[in-house]
Amino acid sequence: MNTLLIVGFAVFITLWLVWLIQLIWFRPLNINHFYERSMIQLVLKDPELLTMIGVLERFGLNFHNDDLTDESEAYFHKRIAKIRKNLEILRSYPRDPQSPEQQLSTDILDWFLENQILDYGYLHHNYPINQFFGEQNELPSFMITLHRIENKRDARNYIKRLSKFEPKFDQILDGLQIREGMGVIPPKFVIERVLVEMRNFIEGETKDNILYTVFMDKVEQLNLTETIKGTLLQAAEREIQQTVIPTYQRLIDYFEYLETIATTDDGVWKLPNGDAYYARQLESHTTTKLNPDEVHKIGLREVERIETEMREILNNVGLTGKSIVQHMKDLSQDPRFLYPNTDEGREQALEDYRSIIAHIDQNLDEIFDLRPNAGVEVKRMPAFREETAPGAYYMIPSLDGKRPGVFYVNLRDMSEVQKYGMQTLAYHEAIPGHHFQLALAQEFKGPMFRRLIPFTAYAEGWALYAEKVAREFGFFDDPYSELGYLESELFRAVRLVVDTGIHQKRWTREQAIVYMEEHIGQPTESTVTEIERYIVIPGQACAYKIGELKIMELRDRAQSALGEQFDIKSFHNVILQKGGMPLEILEKQVDEYIHNTLTNGSDKSESI
C-alpha cells in the first residue's frame, strides 16, 4: 500500500511538473492558462504594480515589496519582445473551440497586446518627468500611499525602496538623454514646473520631507520597541539624505540644462513624426479609429449643444444679460456656493462629499442590480501634489480587500470648490462612476488581465455616463447643480477641441487657454493647469467624451431596437459585468445583447 502511495504521488508530481513546465516555458494547452500566464509574466516584472493591486499579500508573498519597477531601456525592449511572442501564441489558438467568454477574452487581450506593440513604435515620444504624472511625483506618492507598513519587515522594505531611488532615476535619466538626442524635449513651461516641484520636494530638513514624516507616523503605530523604531527611523533618514535628495538634485541639474535648450512649442507635432504619433495616441486612448479632424468636429458640435442647454437653465433661474462664462464665473464666486478657505471649510467639504456618495449609494436600486463589495473613502489629496494636480482623482481598491477605493479631492484653494459642482464630481469619481465600475471589474471572476488592464475611453466614458444617469434619475438637487453637471460635460467637450487644436492644428498653449476661457468659467489657474495637462499627455483627455458618447449611442441603439423589452438594469449589466474593454469590442457586446434579447425574450449571454 505504501509503495502504491509513493508511486501515485510520484506520478502526480511528474504530471504537475510537466504541466508547470508547459505553462511557463511553452504554449499552454489550455487557453485559460495562457491568459493568466501572459499577464503574470508582465505583472511579476512590475513590483510597484504588484504592491498596488495587493494580490500576492493574500498568500503571504512579500518578495516584491522591497523593489522598484525597472525603467531601463533593456527592460522595455525585453518587455515588448515578450508581448510580441504572446500575441503570436494567442493568435495560434483556434477560435471556434473557444467559448463565447473565451472569445471575448481573446479579443480584448489581442487588442491590448497589439496596441502595446503599436505604442512601442513611439517609445521615446513621451515626457517621463512632467508636472502631472511624472516619476518625480508618482514615486513619492506611491511610497506614502501604497507601500503598506504593518510590521517591521514592511518598514525595512520601505527603506530598501528608498535606497533604490538612485538606480531607478538613473535609468530614467538615460531615457531622457536618448529623447534629447532625438529632439524630444518637453516645452519650456513643463521644465519650469517640474523644477519648482523638485526643488520644493528636497528643500528643508530631512526630517521634514514627506517620505520621512509619513514613514515616522506609520512606524510609531507599530507594536515595536522604541529602540527598533529609532533604528528604523534613522535608517530612513539616512537613505533620504544620502540617496533620495542627491538623486533629485541630479534630476534638477539635468532639467536646468534642458531649460536652456527648450522651446515654447507645445504640441507633439514638433516631435519626429509627430502627426503620426498623435493619431496613434488618439487611437490608443479612445480605442476607436477616429482621426484628429473628426474628434475636433465632434467637440465643436458638443460645445454648441451643451451651451444651448445651459443657456436655457440660466434663463429659467433669471440669469440673463451676460455670457454663459460670465454667469458661471459669477456663480463660482457667489458665497452661497463656497466654503471658507480654512481647515474647517476643507473638512466640511469632505463630509459633504461623503454625504452625497452615501445618499446616491442608498438609492440606486431602480438603475442597477450590480454593486461592488469594496467600499470607497473620501480623502484630501496629499499636499505636495495639490499645486499641479487636477481637481480630483480616484485610486482603485487593492485586490486583497484590505484597502478600499479612495476618492482624492484637491483642496489647495477652497475658492476652486463650488458646492453646485460637488455632486457631479462625486458621481464621476465614486458612485456610480469610477469606484462603481473599477471595483466591480476587480471582482470579475474571469482572467486576471480583465481586472487589471485599463481602457481609458471605457472607464472615463463610464464615469461621464454615470453623471448623466444621475441627472436622468433625479439625483441633482436643484438647477444650479444641473448647471454644475452641464459645466462638467462642457468641460469634457472643450477638451476635444483644445487637445486636437494643440497637437494637430498647432495651437499655442495661449490659444488653447483662451478658447477654454471663452467657454468654461473656471479660475484661470485651473484652466492653465488643464491645458498644460493635455500638452504633456496628448490624446488622453479626448477619451472621456468619446467614451460617454459611445455608451449613450449604444444605449439609444438598444432602446430603439428593443422597445418595451429594454431594461436599464440589464443594459448596465452588459456594460459593467465583464470589466473594461475597447469601445469597438463593447459595441459588439451590446449588439449581441440586443440580438439575444430579441431572439429569446431576455439576455441569454453567458454568465460569469
Number of C-alpha atoms within 10 A of each C-alpha: 6 7 8 9 10 11 12 12 12 12 12 12 12 12 12 12 12 11 14 13 13 14 18 15 9 12 18 19 12 10 18 15 15 21 22 16 21 23 19 15 15 12 15 13 16 17 17 23 17 19 22 20 19 22 15 15 17 12 8 8 11 16 11 19 22 22 19 22 16 18 18 17 15 10 13 14 13 11 15 15 12 15 21 16 13 22 19 13 16 21 12 10 17 9 13 8 9 15 11 13 15 17 14 18 22 21 16 19 22 17 16 21 20 14 15 15 16 14 16 14 11 16 14 17 22 19 20 17 22 23 29 22 18 14 18 20 19 14 16 18 17 15 18 19 13 18 21 19 18 13 14 16 13 17 24 18 20 23 21 18 19 26 21 18 22 19 16 17 21 17 15 20 19 14 19 21 14 14 18 16 10 13 15 20 23 29 23 17 18 24 23 16 15 22 22 12 20 18 14 12 19 19 11 10 8 18 16 14 19 19 21 19 16 14 23 19 10 16 22 14 12 14 11 13 9 10 9 12 19 15 11 20 22 14 16 26 24 16 21 23 17 14 17 20 21 15 19 20 14 15 21 19 13 15 21 14 12 18 19 10 12 19 13 12 18 24 27 26 18 15 20 14 12 17 18 15 21 23 19 20 20 25 19 23 23 28 24 18 13 14 14 24 14 12 21 23 14 18 25 16 12 20 21 13 13 16 18 12 12 21 16 12 17 17 11 11 10 8 15 13 9 9 14 21 18 16 16 23 15 12 18 23 15 12 13 11 15 19 20 14 15 12 11 11 15 21 15 14 23 18 14 17 23 18 14 18 21 13 12 17 16 8 11 17 12 9 16 15 12 17 16 15 13 20 15 25 18 20 18 18 20 17 12 16 19 17 16 22 22 16 18 18 17 20 21 20 22 20 21 14 15 12 20 19 23 21 25 20 26 23 26 21 14 17 17 19 22 20 20 23 20 18 25 31 24 26 29 29 28 31 25 25 26 27 29 27 27 25 24 21 21 23 17 17 13 19 17 17 20 22 20 18 16 17 21 23 29 28 24 26 27 29 29 30 25 24 27 20 16 23 19 10 11 10 21 20 11 11 15 19 20 21 21 25 25 22 24 19 24 22 19 22 27 25 29 28 26 29 30 30 21 24 25 20 17 18 18 18 22 13 15 26 19 16 15 23 16 13 20 21 22 18 14 14 10 16 19 18 18 20 20 22 22 23 21 24 17 23 24 22 26 31 27 26 30 27 28 25 18 21 24 15 13 20 18 12 15 22 17 11 16 16 10 8 14 18 14 16 15 17 20 16 13 18 22 20 18 23 26 26 26 23 21 13 17 21 17 13 18 19 16 16 20 22 19 15 19 15 11 9 12 16 17 13 15 8 7 9
